[in-house]
């Protein structure tokens, strides 16, 4: 259900969109930077999950249909595409559609290339992100002096999504999924180029150390929060509020059941005021 903006509510309405829970890693960084001044509407597009294994044109077409409806219904002042796959394939077209700032999340290749001492970095991403021209351009522009390994570990996004059900994910499954990463030499910096992955960064770090690997991890969360700060004048002192939505009824039920208990979501817990379903194709009234 939409929460109308009260006349005395000077908070800025921010939409955050992902195919599942991955964008919550971005939302937590936003709330950390803005404990007041925002009304955040998080939309988990579970009905279309995951974006990362779909063709570029399919992702773009879907988001061109969904984003205007989302932005209009919730009177958004800005929209974050909190998904690397969505951003690398549809950011430009969505920006052309909307009359509000649209902020994309793209692989943190530029800071990783600066941070790496060995000159060898790995990028963990979905297949769609790895295959995008945008990712290749980032490497050419900012990491041409580095050896860049692009990895799309099958099952990693799904494992992260399962972390919503329980914070105790299977370390053995994670170890097996990341076998291609363990086999690489000289990597000292790993880009988490999917917003799902920072949700399990603690487990990733613990497991990598057990494999004799000591990585520096890079993601885009803090940079996105800083981008909001530079684009929008957040001046209200009214506490930030969050609505959690899903495009699938069972998805909103899962969000309702687990966000209050899962430590992975502790960063957003104090701000959540509502959990519900968003139907981009409502049934016409009789």
N, C-alpha and C positions, 0 to 999 in steps of 0.2 A: 504494500500500500504506500502511496506517495505521501510524504510528510510535507504539507505546504510550508513555504517560507513565511514566518511571521513578520509583521511590519517592522518590529524592533530587532529582528535577527539580522545582524550585519556579517554573519559568517559567510565565507565563500563556499559555494557548492562545487565539490570536486568529484568527478566520476572516476572509478578505477575498474578496469575491465580486463579479465583474463578468462581462459577456458575452464579454469578450476581454481584451486586454492593458491597457486603459485604467486599471484599478485599480492597476496597477503604479506609477503616479504617486503614488497614495496610500500604497502600501506603502513606497516609497522615503522618503517623509516620516516614516513610522512608524519605519523603521529608523534614520533620521538622529537621531530623538529618543530611541530606545531601542536602542542597540547591544547591550544585554544585557537579559535578563529576559523575553523573549517567544519563544514558538513560533508562528510565523505560517504559516498554511495558506492559500495563494492559489489560488482556484478560478476558472479562466477557462472560462465556460460556452459554449464554442465551438459546442456542438451546438445552441444556441439563439441564436447571434449573428446580428444585433445586437438588443438590446432596444429601441433607440430608434425603430425604425420599426413597432413592434407596438402594437395597441390596449391601452389601460389595463387592461381586464379580463383580457386574455391574459397580460400581464406579471405581474399580481397572482396569478392562478391558478397560473402556472408556479412562481413563487417560493414560494408557500405549499406547494407540493409538494417543491421542492428544498431549501429552507433547513432544515427540521427534520431531514432525512436527513443533510445536511452537518454540522449542529451536533452531532447525536448520534454520528455515526461518528467524528468527530475530537475529541469531548469538549471542545467549544469553551467557553471562559469568556466570550467576547464575539464578536459578528459585526459586521463593517463591510460595509454594502451600498455598495460602492465604485463606484457608478454613479448619476448624477443621475436617469436615467429610472426605474431600479428604485426609488430612494428616494422620488421624488415621486409614484409610483403605488402602491407596495406597503409602504412603511415601517411604517405603522400596523398593517396586518394581520399582517405578520411579527412585529412586537413582541408582538402579542396571542398568537401561537402559541408563542413561545419564552420560557423562563424565565431568559434571560441578557440582558445589555444588547445592544441592536441599535442601531448607530450609522449614521445615514444621511448621505449626501453630497448636499447641495442647493446650488443656484446661489448664489455668493457675492455676492448683490445688495446685502445690507446693508453690507458693508465697501466695496463699489464706490461706492455712493451717498455714503458719507462721504468717500471719497477724491477723487471727481470735483470738479474746480474749475469745469468748464464746465456741469455739471448735465446732461450728455448722456452716457449710457453705452450700450454695445452688449452684448448677451448672445449668445454663440455656444453653441448647444445642439443637441440632437436634436429632431425634431418632437414626440416624446412628452413631452419635458421642457417645451417651449414651450406645448404644449396643456394641461398639467396645471394643475389648480386651485391646487396648492401654489405654483407659480411666480407665478401671478397674485396670490396672497395675499402673497407676499414683496414684490412690487412695491408693492402697496397699503400694506403696513405700513411698509416701510423706504425706499421710493424714490418716494413720491407727489410729491415736489418735483422729481423728475428727469424728463427725457425718456428713455424706455427703448426701445431698438430690439431686438426679438427676432429672431434670425436662426438658421435651421437649414440651413446650407450642405450641399447634397446632395453626398455623396461624401467629406466631410471625415473622418468616423469610419473609413471604409474606408482612406483614405490613411494615417491614423495607424496602423491595424492593419498596413498594409504596411511601416511603419517598423520593425517587428520583423524583417522579412526583410532590410531594408537601411536603414542610417541615411541614405542618400542619396536622399531622396524627391524627386520632381519639383517643383522650384520653380515651373515654369510651370503645372503642374496646380494647385498650391496657390494661385498668383496668380489663376487663373481661378475656382476654387471660391469665393474670398473677394471676388469682384467686388462683391457687395452691400455688404460692409463698407467698401470703398474709396469707394463712392459716398455714404456718409453724411458730413454736415458736423457739426463741433463735438464729435465723440466724442473724449474723452480717456482713457476707461477702458473696458476690454473684459473681460467676465467669461467665463472659460473654463468653461462650465457643462456640460462632459462630461469625465470623467476621462481620456479619451484625449488631449485637446487639450494638456495641459501637457507631454506627451512630445515635442511638436514646438514648444515655445514659443520655442526659440532661432531656429528657421526662421521662425516667425511674426513675431518681432521684427525679424529681418533684412529680411524681405520688406516689412513695414509701413514701415520707415524708407526703403526704396527707393521706396515710393509716396508719400513725403513725410508720412507719418503717424507720430506719436510717442505711442504708447499706454502706459498703465499696465495691466498684466495682473493679474487677480485669479482665484485658484482656491481650492479648499477643503482642499488637502492638509495644510498646517500646522495648520489649525484642527481637523482630524480627529485628528491626532496629539496635540494639546493636550487634546482631549476624552477620549481614552483615559487620559491622565495624570490627569484630574480624576475619572474614573469608577473606575479600577482602581488598586490599590496595587502598582505594579511595583517589587519590591524585590530580586529575584534578581540575582546578579552573573554567572550563567551566560550566555555569549554567545547572542544572539538567533539563531534558526535559522528557515529558510524551506523549506517544501515548495511546489513549483509543480505545480499540477494542471490538467488540462483534461477536460471532459466528452466530448471527442472524441479518439480515438487519434492522429489526424494533428495535432491541436492540441498535444498533449504532445510529439510529435516535433519540431514547430517550436520549442517552448519550449526543448527540450533542445539543439537545434542552434544557436540564436541568442542565448540569454541570456548565454553566456560571451563573446561577441564584440561584441555591439552596445553602443556607448557610451551609448545611451539607458537601458540597464539597469544601468549601472555601480554605481548606488547600492545595488542589492540583491545584486550578484554575490558579495561575500564571505560572505553569510549562507546561500546556497542549499545544501541538503544532499541534495535529492531532486527529481526531475522525473518525474511519472507521470500516470496516467489515473484519474479518479474516475467510476465508473458509478453513477448514482443509481438505476438499475433493473437490479441484477445478475441474471444468469440463475440461476434456482433450481437447486440441486444435484440431480443425477439420483438 
